[in-house]
């Protein structure tokens, strides 16, 4: 791949649709020097075009031509370096998408010269004055491990949410220490929520997020079933939850609540959520008895009644009702995903798959694209829906995402489905 630096390709390149066959060299040179903008643009799209012509096109007067060169995977890196500071933002955006995908493909066998030049282009784009360019780089690198950590850290601290959020939520290169340092520097808003949504957020990071007293970030921590919340932090959250009604639903539906937290939130949640809290803890008879005692006490004091202004109906009740009425289908699940109603989707999958809540939770929390896809298949939903659920509930992204076959079907065999179903029972 050393030849990539100079533009001479030893690997077979794909042909861009609609551009026809590459003209002979002499004809190509004539088009490059005298052709119309559309002719030059069409020629610049050929990935097997001679490198010196692509290099020449990198300084073409027409931005349309330079955009084609920026997008072209056959363009030599010297030309990409020129284009990384191009005055046309669309040129830089096209280059950002390409280089962001190419750099993670570099491996130990690549030449030092190639690697240094490719990383120089990447670093220039990661520092581009246009947030959109930096955001493209962040989106391409968010799930990658084979990229420079210093660039990832730089993007994670970007002041623009569209740049920092993808990295903060997904990048495997950010350590616990990195996250704590970034939070300590004054992180807030969507960036803090992104950290709260990371898979397997450690206790120190959870504590740092909760300490910020950002209601949306704390809610995200509670909703994130993979976050590691200590009993002490649950105490902190439950003490503040009385004044943060938007947390109530998330807390009631959180798995593995300490008994002390269950009893604390039982003193202030609505009647409908109280019923759900009792239902979700039916396996702990002593806890249920204490909850019923709390209910009686609140009723006697006039504290427990349906809030007429409270339009929150528990996700479990809604999913069960829709299933009972025959309304629980792909369209309804898709709507819930669009609205961020993830708890409803979980209970929908339980109903549709006829699996236990424990089994469904395990499959969703594995982070395994295949396990989640097998669950969606068991629920009778489409592969398109499996992709959404992988992303929105399983937090699967990038190269780990399991995608549909060419005809939109499931990429797993019946044996695969059977194996995953059996392994979680």
Beta strands, then each sheet from edge to edge (+ up, - down):
end
